[in-house]
Amino acid sequence: MRRLVPYFLVLVLALAVPAAAYMPPSFYIKARAAADYHVQLRVGGVSPNTEADGHGICLVTGAVATIFRDRANQLRADQSITVGVPCTVPRAKPSAVAGGTSWHDYDKIRTVKVLELFLLRRDGRFEVADLGDRIGYLEAPTTAPTIVDEAQR
């Protein structure tokens, strides 16, 4: 019985980690509402991450196709920007990192034509505002947003 206690504790901790790994939906909704930018980006290129476990930030370069929100008034149509997107590569190991990041598949990002994103600008760089929770994968730009939270309706 004494030998089973450590295994039982490991099992309990393993089951507890996934429960703590996500943020409540309100966190992501507030992050999108606070985002300075909401755009659709024509994907031109993707640099895969180089983290050892296959998780990291892919740099997505493309041209701004549609601007739904630009609080800083800094973007224009067809402007080339680079955005950091949380992604995984095919060799990625399952993530054991606690946190609320939604990881996106590198190959899917690389092959999509347009991404819809909520963005922040930190230290001169664009990054997703909601930890990658809602990223739209589109065949073509649209005139209306495809990602709309209940609070925005």
Buried (B, 14 or more C-beta within 10 A) or exposed (E): EEEEEEEEEEEEEEEEEEEEBBBEEEBBBBBBBEBBBBBBBBBEEBBBBEEEBBBBBBBBBBBBBBBBBBEEEEBEEEEEBBBBBBBBBEEBEEBEEEEBBBBBBBBEBBEBBBBBBBBBBEEEBBBBBBBBBBBBBBEEBBEEBEBEBEEEE
